[in-house]
Amino acid sequence: MRIPDPSSVLDRIVLGRTYRRTAAALAAFAALVLPSSCVLCGQWDTSLCPPCSAAFRRATSRPFRAEAGAESLPDVVLPDVVLPDVAPGPARGPDDRTPTYGPLPVVAAGRYGRAVSGVLLAFKNHGHVDLVVPVEAALAGALHEAVEHLCRARLGPGVVRPVLLVPVPGRASSRRRRGYDPLLLLLSRLDRRGGLPAGAMLAAGVRHRSAVSRLGSVLVRGGLVRDGLAALSGPRGGQKGLGRRRRRANVLHSMRGRRDARAVLADRDCIVVDDVLTTGATIGEVHRVLRGCGARVLGAVVIAATSSPGGHDVHDPTQTPSVDVQEVPEWRRVNYGGG
């Protein structure tokens, strides 16, 4: 007696008419009991309708360098460049190169337009974990772009060396309110599914300080009374809506390395991962901690980059601006009422 192939049996079941009708009936019942609507246009029975999903993919499909508009990013030594007045020749040596300084390189998946901001806010703050797939895909594209270009700029083409992806830590109060850490959820899914770039590994080497520890750190370093009060009060309500100086004071000495951070991070190449870039104050604080642990920070990766509070738009002359969601006629936030 010939035993049928289990895969073919499952294919016949899943692709059969009975299964499809049953699945459609269960989906209709779930939509009746637990109604949902598109987080962008408000279409019923889906968290992200096909047109809005396509618009989000277009807006995050071309990663670009976004550090130009972030005033609080730390200045770092960029890869060496050959002086233009040095004649080419085989005798060129180390003295023919000069270090150049600039803001820490940041690669963003897309601009913080209406499509990207709507999806990110729903995923982060409104419990729409069912949007993890498109957001995960956007982050994966930016990670691959950053690892390829930032590592190649430092090590040269064809050289592969392990790089650590260090996520910006979330606050404990935010995790309790949401029930999950959005950034760690994305990165852990990519890690389990093999979606991280080749040679990249996760390393959660940074954590938040307590308010008392942060206050002591600020005062020991001669901080002003205003900075001490900011450290004692903590980052209430996040960074949204704050200017450059307030953002820097909000995160001043707010993080430190974990107990085993120096053993894990010392003499390792690292890339900071965050969700949104505005002024770069948070990434700058993580950069400070990583450098203190002996790590080499190659750059940062974000899902979206927005214009800074100073009004400077993110501009990348080598990229065509991403297509924003203009074909969706209305923007009803029907899912946001409950917070």
Phi and psi in degrees as a GROMACS rama.xvg file:
@    title "Ramachandran Plot"
@    xaxis  label "Phi"
@    yaxis  label "Psi"
@TYPE xy
-84.3637  126.92  ARG-2
-85.8472  124.841  ILE-3
-67.4888  151.449  PRO-4
-68.431  126.164  ASP-5
-59.4824  -35.1497  PRO-6
-65.4429  -39.7038  SER-7
-67.6515  -35.3929  SER-8
-64.0312  -44.6972  VAL-9
-64.122  -37.1632  LEU-10
-62.4242  -42.7749  ASP-11
-65.5341  -35.1883  ARG-12
-70.6144  -50.6281  ILE-13
-68.1642  -38.1459  VAL-14
-88.9216  -0.531118  LEU-15
-75.8099  163.388  GLY-16
-66.8223  -38.7494  ARG-17
-62.9717  -45.907  THR-18
-62.665  -43.0275  TYR-19
-65.4076  -39.7858  ARG-20
-66.616  -39.9784  ARG-21
-65.4145  -43.2728  THR-22
-63.4296  -40.3596  ALA-23
-64.8872  -39.4423  ALA-24
-66.0408  -42.245  ALA-25
-65.1801  -38.3817  LEU-26
-64.9613  -39.6543  ALA-27
-66.3605  -38.9153  ALA-28
-66.2806  -41.4179  PHE-29
-63.5334  -38.8921  ALA-30
-66.0827  -30.2087  ALA-31
-74.2968  -41.947  LEU-32
-77.8289  -43.1519  VAL-33
-121.486  79.346  LEU-34
-66.7859  146.432  PRO-35
-139.976  163.93  SER-36
-146.236  158.33  SER-37
-61.3205  132.573  CYS-38
-69.369  -12.4672  VAL-39
-105.523  -54.696  LEU-40
-105.11  -12.8313  CYS-41
89.4873  6.41837  GLY-42
-63.3208  138.176  GLN-43
-77.6595  160.281  TRP-44
70.3815  19.7429  ASP-45
-159.528  144.744  THR-46
-80.2567  -24.0815  SER-47
-149.959  105.959  LEU-48
-69.1191  160.278  CYS-49
-54.9848  -44.0963  PRO-50
-62.4931  -41.1009  PRO-51
-71.3558  -34.0842  CYS-52
-63.93  -41.3803  SER-53
-65.261  -38.6063  ALA-54
-65.3796  -39.2745  ALA-55
-65.4224  -40.8148  PHE-56
-63.3663  -41.7612  ARG-57
-63.8215  -37.6272  ARG-58
-72.1933  -17.3735  ALA-59
-122.435  18.1677  THR-60
-92.5828  -7.65103  SER-61
-128.635  86.893  ARG-62
-58.9027  148.699  PRO-63
-145.969  164.777  PHE-64
-80.0294  125.47  ARG-65
-121.003  9.62859  ALA-66
-75.6522  -11.8151  GLU-67
-62.8358  -32.7461  ALA-68
-96.6012  6.00489  GLY-69
-105.036  105.344  ALA-70
-75.95  -20.723  GLU-71
-97.5291  6.39542  SER-72
-68.9019  144.955  LEU-73
-71.4242  147.996  PRO-74
-81.0944  132.597  ASP-75
-131.67  166.638  VAL-76
-81.2733  118.335  VAL-77
-81.9978  164.565  LEU-78
-52.9504  141.897  PRO-79
-60.0644  145.309  ASP-80
-124.087  150.482  VAL-81
-78.9992  132.471  VAL-82
-60.8278  136.897  LEU-83
-67.3625  -22.9771  PRO-84
-92.8015  8.32841  ASP-85
-95.3985  125.128  VAL-86
-69.7009  138.973  ALA-87
-68.8159  152.673  PRO-88
170.153  163.369  GLY-89
-71.089  -14.2655  PRO-90
-88.4921  9.74962  ALA-91
-65.9701  133.005  ARG-92
-125.093  -169.117  GLY-93
-62.4335  -28.5178  PRO-94
-71.2044  -14.4274  ASP-95
-81.2255  -1.82655  ASP-96
-115.773  149.876  ARG-97
-130.45  139.891  THR-98
-70.722  139.252  PRO-99
-114.899  146.027  THR-100
-116.628  146.985  TYR-101
-172.152  176.736  GLY-102
-65.9774  153.751  PRO-103
-55.8091  127.835  LEU-104
-62.129  136.956  PRO-105
-131.572  130.042  VAL-106
-107.845  125.756  VAL-107
-114.359  143.204  ALA-108
-72.2367  -34.2243  ALA-109
-164.02  175.576  GLY-110
-89.5361  152.565  ARG-111
-80.4643  62.7927  TYR-112
-86.1838  -168.682  GLY-113
-67.2445  -38.7625  ARG-114
-67.1731  -49.2155  ALA-115
-67.6222  -43.9256  VAL-116
-65.4271  -39.8403  SER-117
-62.4535  -44.0327  GLY-118
-68.843  -43.6916  VAL-119
-64.6234  -42.8208  LEU-120
-65.3098  -39.2122  LEU-121
-65.6636  -40.0322  ALA-122
-70.2227  -40.5465  PHE-123
-80.7792  -46.8371  LYS-124
-111.762  -7.95636  ASN-125
-124.948  18.8336  HIS-126
73.4238  14.738  GLY-127
-85.5229  68.5725  HIS-128
-70.3869  -12.0882  VAL-129
-71.3066  -8.48665  ASP-130
-90.4663  10.8867  LEU-131
-65.2639  -30.2068  VAL-132
-66.0656  -53.1524  VAL-133
-66.519  -36.4741  PRO-134
-67.6181  -39.1083  VAL-135
-62.1835  -40.8944  GLU-136
-64.3001  -39.8751  ALA-137
-63.8026  -43.7312  ALA-138
-65.82  -39.54  LEU-139
-61.7056  -41.6717  ALA-140
-61.7371  -42.3652  GLY-141
-67.3325  -37.7318  ALA-142
-63.2682  -45.7187  LEU-143
-62.8846  -41.3865  HIS-144
-63.0729  -42.6726  GLU-145
-69.1259  -45.7608  ALA-146
-63.0356  -40.0794  VAL-147
-66.1675  -48.2058  GLU-148
-86.2602  -40.1169  HIS-149
-69.9153  -40.8204  LEU-150
-70.5092  -37.8347  CYS-151
-67.4196  -35.6882  ARG-152
-65.8058  -30.1157  ALA-153
-89.8172  -40.5646  ARG-154
-101.215  -18.3187  LEU-155
99.4627  157.166  GLY-156
-64.7435  141.681  PRO-157
82.9566  -5.29648  GLY-158
-96.093  123.595  VAL-159
-115.29  125.311  VAL-160
-137.176  142.526  ARG-161
-57.9872  142.391  PRO-162
-130.841  139.741  VAL-163
-96.6304  132.424  LEU-164
-97.5926  114.059  LEU-165
-107.518  108.513  VAL-166
-75.512  147.071  PRO-167
-67.0449  125.45  VAL-168
-69.8479  142.334  PRO-169
-86.4169  155.111  GLY-170
-75.7654  147.422  ARG-171
-61.6172  -36.8699  ALA-172
-64.4409  -37.6451  SER-173
-67.9217  -39.9753  SER-174
-64.1843  -40.1569  ARG-175
-65.9454  -39.2745  ARG-176
-68.9561  -42.0788  ARG-177
-83.573  -34.0346  ARG-178
90.8035  0.699074  GLY-179
-163.454  163.201  TYR-180
-103.684  110.29  ASP-181
-58.0945  -44.0984  PRO-182
-68.4061  -43.5313  LEU-183
-66.6608  -33.5655  LEU-184
-61.3893  -44.8166  LEU-185
-64.1997  -48.824  LEU-186
-67.8428  -38.6718  LEU-187
-67.7331  -35.9471  SER-188
-64.5774  -44.1473  ARG-189
-62.0052  -38.7558  LEU-190
-65.4487  -44.7336  ASP-191
-66.9483  -36.3972  ARG-192
-88.0395  2.00395  ARG-193
71.6338  29.078  GLY-194
-94.2353  -1.85016  GLY-195
-75.6399  155.073  LEU-196
-60.639  156.616  PRO-197
-60.6517  130.698  ALA-198
83.547  -1.28679  GLY-199
-93.7739  138.46  ALA-200
-135.178  148.875  MET-201
-79.0618  142.431  LEU-202
-148.784  99.8811  ALA-203
-83.9641  78.6022  ALA-204
-98.8107  3.99419  GLY-205
-125.601  141.697  VAL-206
-139.882  164.783  ARG-207
-80.1679  146.16  HIS-208
-80.9356  156.49  ARG-209
-73.0421  161.797  SER-210
-62.5497  -39.9155  ALA-211
-67.6775  -43.4666  VAL-212
-64.0926  -38.2081  SER-213
-67.8193  -39.6804  ARG-214
-62.5097  -44.1911  LEU-215
-62.3397  -38.9876  GLY-216
-64.3302  -40.8506  SER-217
-67.3584  -43.9959  VAL-218
-68.4375  -37.837  LEU-219
-61.3238  -35.1078  VAL-220
-85.7656  10.0729  ARG-221
78.4939  32.347  GLY-222
-69.4674  156.16  GLY-223
-74.8393  166.569  LEU-224
-60.6718  -38.8997  VAL-225
-63.3616  -41.3587  ARG-226
-67.4112  -35.9727  ASP-227
-65.3701  -41.6034  GLY-228
-64.8009  -38.3002  LEU-229
-63.8635  -38.6496  ALA-230
-67.1319  -38.6027  ALA-231
-70.7014  -38.9385  LEU-232
-73.4677  -29.1832  SER-233
81.758  168.473  GLY-234
-78.5348  81.1021  PRO-235
-75.9891  129.871  ARG-236
75.2995  9.73873  GLY-237
79.1211  -165.186  GLY-238
-101.275  -6.70118  GLN-239
-63.6116  132.922  LYS-240
85.1656  -1.75821  GLY-241
-92.0848  150.863  LEU-242
-79.148  -178.918  GLY-243
-62.9968  -47.4329  ARG-244
-66.5774  -41.047  ARG-245
-66.1694  -35.9821  ARG-246
-65.5634  -42.5333  ARG-247
-65.2476  -42.5174  ARG-248
-66.5895  -31.198  ALA-249
-66.3004  -32.4252  ASN-250
-109.785  6.83453  VAL-251
-59.9351  117.805  LEU-252
51.3074  36.469  HIS-253
-89.3967  -6.05083  SER-254
-130.722  159.788  MET-255
-151.244  165.48  ARG-256
-76.0468  153.008  GLY-257
-70.0821  174.192  ARG-258
-60.2072  -40.2816  ARG-259
-98.8788  17.8644  ASP-260
-62.9527  -43.6279  ALA-261
-64.2016  -39.1799  ARG-262
-66.5428  -32.4158  ALA-263
-85.3024  -36.1617  VAL-264
-100.308  -18.3731  LEU-265
-60.0458  129.55  ALA-266
60.1465  31.7921  ASP-267
-117.502  148.363  ARG-268
-79.8967  131.949  ASP-269
-130.359  150.385  CYS-270
-129.609  126.25  ILE-271
-79.9892  138.92  VAL-272
-121.332  128.005  VAL-273
-138.465  173.999  ASP-274
-90.9342  -49.1623  ASP-275
-131.966  137.851  VAL-276
-106.516  126.263  LEU-277
-119.592  -78.5618  THR-278
-98.9844  -19.0619  THR-279
89.5871  11.6052  GLY-280
-65.7671  -41.7385  ALA-281
-66.8828  -44.4758  THR-282
-62.5702  -36.794  ILE-283
-63.517  -36.8553  GLY-284
-67.9294  -41.9134  GLU-285
-64.4247  -38.1127  VAL-286
-60.2112  -41.6934  HIS-287
-61.114  -44.3586  ARG-288
-65.5745  -43.5223  VAL-289
-64.883  -41.7684  LEU-290
-63.6291  -37.1569  ARG-291
-65.2497  -24.5369  GLY-292
-89.2847  3.54962  CYS-293
87.8475  13.7275  GLY-294
-87.0366  157.143  ALA-295
-102.019  115.297  ARG-296
-93.5207  112.233  VAL-297
-80.086  -29.1727  LEU-298
167.165  -161.244  GLY-299
-141.95  159.169  ALA-300
-129.967  134.057  VAL-301
-132.808  158.058  VAL-302
-75.9883  -39.5489  ILE-303
-142.711  148.731  ALA-304
-122.013  132.258  ALA-305
-115.124  168.71  THR-306
-71.1751  146.839  SER-307
-72.8949  162.751  SER-308
-59.5247  -20.5484  PRO-309
-75.4384  -8.66149  GLY-310
97.8468  4.41036  GLY-311
-84.7556  121.773  HIS-312
-78.3001  148.565  ASP-313
-68.2615  128.22  VAL-314
-133.449  132.677  HIS-315
-131.719  105.874  ASP-316
-67.5976  -15.6946  PRO-317
-91.4207  -4.25849  THR-318
-122.412  147.19  GLN-319
-80.6614  136.172  THR-320
-55.7629  139.934  PRO-321
-64.7506  148.163  SER-322
-72.063  122.176  VAL-323
-89.8532  172.368  ASP-324
-84.8515  92.0561  VAL-325
-109.383  -15.2302  GLN-326
-83.3641  -11.3489  GLU-327
-84.9938  116.829  VAL-328
-70.8239  -33.0958  PRO-329
-134.906  152.542  GLU-330
-127.114  74.1232  TRP-331
-93.7478  127.094  ARG-332
-91.8031  65.5728  ARG-333
-69.8301  -21.861  VAL-334
-91.8352  -1.04662  ASN-335
-99.6315  2.44242  TYR-336
-65.2942  -37.1678  GLY-337
-82.7495  -12.1383  GLY-338
